[in-house]
Amino acid sequence: MLINIVLLVLGFVILIKGADLFVDGASGVAGNFKVSKMLIGLTIVSFGTSAPEFAVSVKSLISGSGDIVLGNVIGSNILNILLILGCCGLVHSLNVKNNTVKKELPITMLISTLFAVLLSDSLFDKGVKNSFTRGDGIALLLFFLVFIYYLITIARNKVEKDDTEILPMSKSVIFTIIGLTGIVLGSNFVVDSATFLAETIGVSERLISLTIIAFGTSLPELVTSVTATKKGEYDIAIGNVVGSNIFNIGMVIGLPVTLLGGIGVISFSYIDLLVMIVSAVLLFMFSFNDYKITRKEGIMFLIVFVAYYTYVLIG
């Protein structure tokens, strides 16, 4: 018990320092390649910080724990928006670019809705139990490939020269690699230790996946986005969350299910799926309103977060 508590604290320390280096490195890579920081946030940062979710998904599918796979993705996507952007909003108002509001956020709403529909077989046919087949995984993977094509097209757009000092490319790459390694290593310590502690006090698998595992695997996004916000790198903070949510659905669950086979009869609450979609819609509405996520809107995110997790814990 004591060893796991020590590893939990150590994991947080490594995670925070790793995120600090990762943000500096990713920002430096963007500056050297003359591409937008939003693109870096949507790709290198978001894919990197979603590595823990992907590892948990593959591990859970192989061991036959389908509920953990689904709970991890659903919980992580809810946490990414409500908790992470809520916390970022408290630190500083986030400017959201026009392109993000018109393109990336609608993509996030679309893939979230598609994921929910594919999981809700019984809503369309009362005689069928909810499941997630290989065909469903392929559908999500194809959607994700369209997103990748979109990223390739915007990668061709150069950004204006930035007067701020840019880290040398070699240093940027080293910072990015060391930071990402710290993020993954730290989050693994946190997830494994927290899961052990939760199981020790007797918590259900569904509750563990929606809370401990989802929160643990979302720690990289949380620390990275808050750190980016403090440094004024708002595009990286928002791109990290949006890219992570799309990556979670398209790759974290889409790719393993496509390769390893579907998940049989599954049990989950439709409230979980509804909150996931509502979170994406709220992000779009707040951003569309004035192209900002203000402190007031950050507080609203956190209120919805507390209300939802109160339901999860009581239920």
N, C-alpha and C positions, 0 to 999 in steps of 0.2 A: 504493500500500500504506500509506504513512505517513498520507495524508489519511483513509483509512478507519479507521485506528486512532484518530486524533484524533476523528473523528465518533462512533466507538464510545464513547469516554470521555465526550464531550460529551452523547451520548444518555443515558447513565446519570445524569449530573448533572441534566439537565432532567427526567428520569423521576422521580428521587427527590424533587426539589423540587415537581414537579407533584402527586405522590401526597400529599405533606404538606398542600398547599393543598386538594386534592380531598377528603380525609378530613374536614378541618375544615369545609369548605363543606357537604358532604353531611350531616354531623352537625347543622350549623346549620339546614339545610332541614328535617330531621326534627323538630327542636325547635320550629321556627316553625309547622309544619303539624300538630303534635301527633300525628304518626304514629310507629310504632315504628321504631327504627334498623335492625332486621332487615329491615323492608320496604324501607327506603332501600337497604340492602345488596343485597337481592334484585333491585332495579330500577335506580335511577340509577347506583349504583356498579358493579354487575356488568355491566349493559348497556354502560356507558361504557368499562369496562376491557376489554370484549370487542370493541371497535371495531377493533383491529388484526387480530384473527382474521377478522372479517367482511371487511375490506378485502383481506386475503391470499386468502381463499376466492373472492371475486368475481374478483379479478385472475387467480388460478390457473385457474378454470373457463373464463374467456374465452380464456386462452392454451392450454387443453387439457391442463393439468397436473393430472389427477385425483388422482394419488398424493399431491401436495403438499396438496391440499384435505383429503383423509382423514387424512394423517399429521399435519397441523396440528391438526385437531380432536381426534383420538385422543391425540396427544402432549400437547396443552394440558390436556385433562381429567385425564390422569394426573399431570401436573406440578402442576395446581391443588390436588389433594388431597395427594399424597405429598410434594412439595417445599414447597409454600406453607404448608399446615397443619402440616407437619412443622417448618418453621422457626418458625412462629407458636407452636407448642407449646413450643419451646425458649426462646422469649422469655418466655412466661407461659402458665399453664394457661388454656384457653378454656372459659368456661361456655356450654353449649348449652341453649337453651330447650326446654321440653316440646313446644311446637308444632312446632319445627324437627325434632325427633326423630321425631314421629309423622306429620308431613305432608311437609315439604320434602325430607328425606333419602330417604324411600321414593319420592318422585317422581323424585329423581335416579337411584336404582337402576333404576327402571322405564324411564326414557327411555334410559339407558345400555344396558340389556339389549335394548330394542327396536331401537336403532341397530345393535347387534352382530348381532342376528338378521337384520335387513334386508340386512346386508352379507355374510351367510353362506349364499348361495344353494346352493352346492355341497354343504353339509352335509345339505340336504334333498333334493337331486336331483343325483346324481353326474354326470349328463350336462350339467349347466348350469355355466357359469363365473360366478364372483362378479362382480356389477355393482351399480350403485346407480342406479335408475331415477327418473324424474320422479314416479312413483307412490309410491316410497319417500320422496322428499322431501316430498310432500304429507302422507303419514302422520305424519312428524315435525313438520311445520308445524301440523297439526291438534292433535297432542299439546301443542305449545307454546301454542296458543291456549287450551287448557283450563287450562294453568298461569297464563296471563295472567288468565283469569276468576277463578281462585283468588286471585290477587294483588289483584284489584279488590275481592273480598269481604272480605279481611283489611284492606284500606285503610280500611274504614269504622270499624275499631276504633280508638278513641282511646287514647293512652297516659297514664299518670299524670303529673302535673306533675313536672318535673325541677327540683331546687333549684339545679343548676349553671347558671352564666352561659351564655346562649345568644347566638350571634352575630346581629346584625340580619339580616333577610331579604335586604336588598339586598347586604350584604357576603357572606352565605352563597352567594347565586347567583353573584356575581362570583368568589369563591374556587372554586366548583364548576366554572365555565366555564373559568377560567384553568388550574386544576389538570388538568382533563380534556384541554385543549389541550396542556399540557405532557406529559401521559402519552402521548397519541397521537403527538405530534411526537418525543418522546424514544425511544419504542419503534420508530418508523419508522427513526430514525437507527441504532439498535442492530441491528435486523433486516437492513436493507440492507447495513450495513457488515460484520456477521458473516457474512452469506450470501456476500458478495463474497470475504471472506477464506477461507471454507470452500471455495468453488469454485476459488480460486486454488491451494489445496494439494491439490485433486482429491478431493472427497468426494461420494458418490453422492446422488442426488435423494431417495431414501427416508430416508437418514440425515440429510440436511439438514432435511427436513420434520419428522422425529420429534425432532430435537435442536435445531439452531440456530433454525429458524423457530418451532417449538413453544415453546422456551424464550424466544425473543425476544418473541413475541406474548403470552406469559404474564407477562412482566416487570411490566406494569401491575398485574395481580392480586397478584403477589408483593410488590412494593413497597407497594401500597395496603394489603394485609392485614397485613403486618408493621408498617407505620406505625400502622394502626388498633389493633393489639394493644398496641403500646408506649403508645398513648394511652388504653388501657383500653376501647376501643370494640370489644368482642368480637363483638357482633351484626353490626357492619359487616364485620369480618374474615371471619366464617363465611358471612354472607349473600352476600358478594362471590364467594366460591368456589362455593357451591352455585348461586347465580343464574347465574354465568358458565358452569358446566358444562351447565346446562339450556339456556341461551342458545346456547352453542356448537353443540349438537346440533340444537336446534329451529330456530334462525335462521341461524347461520353456515354450516351445510350445507343445512338444509331449505329455506330461502327461495331461495338462488341456484339450487339444483338444480331447484326447482319452476318458476322463471322461465326459466332458461337451458338446461334439459334435463339428462338424466342423465349419469352417468359410465360409460363403456364397461367393457371388461374391466379389472379392477383387480388389483393385486398387493399383498398385505400379509400379515403374520403373524398367525395366530389368537392367538398369545401376546400381541400388542399389545391386542387386544380383550378378552382374558381379564383382563389387568392393569387395564384401564380399569374393568371391572365389579367386580373384586376390590377396587379402591381405593374405589369407592363403598360396597361392602358393609362394608369395614373402618371407614370413616367412620361408618356407621350403628351398627355393633357397639360401637365405642369410645364413641360419644355415648350410646347406649342404656344402657350399663353404669352410668354414674354422672352422666350429663348434663354431662360434661366431656371435654375433650381434654387430657390431662395431658402433662407433659414426657416421661414414659416412653413414652406412646403417640406423641408427636411423633417420638421417636427411632426407634420401630418403623416409622413412615411413611417416614422417611429411609433406613432399612435396606432396605426394599422398593424404594424409589426407586433406590438405588445398585445393588441386585441386578439390577433390570430394565434399567437403562441400561448396565450391564456387559454384559448379554446383547445389547443393541442394538448396542453398539460392537464387540463381538467378532464377532457374527453378520454 
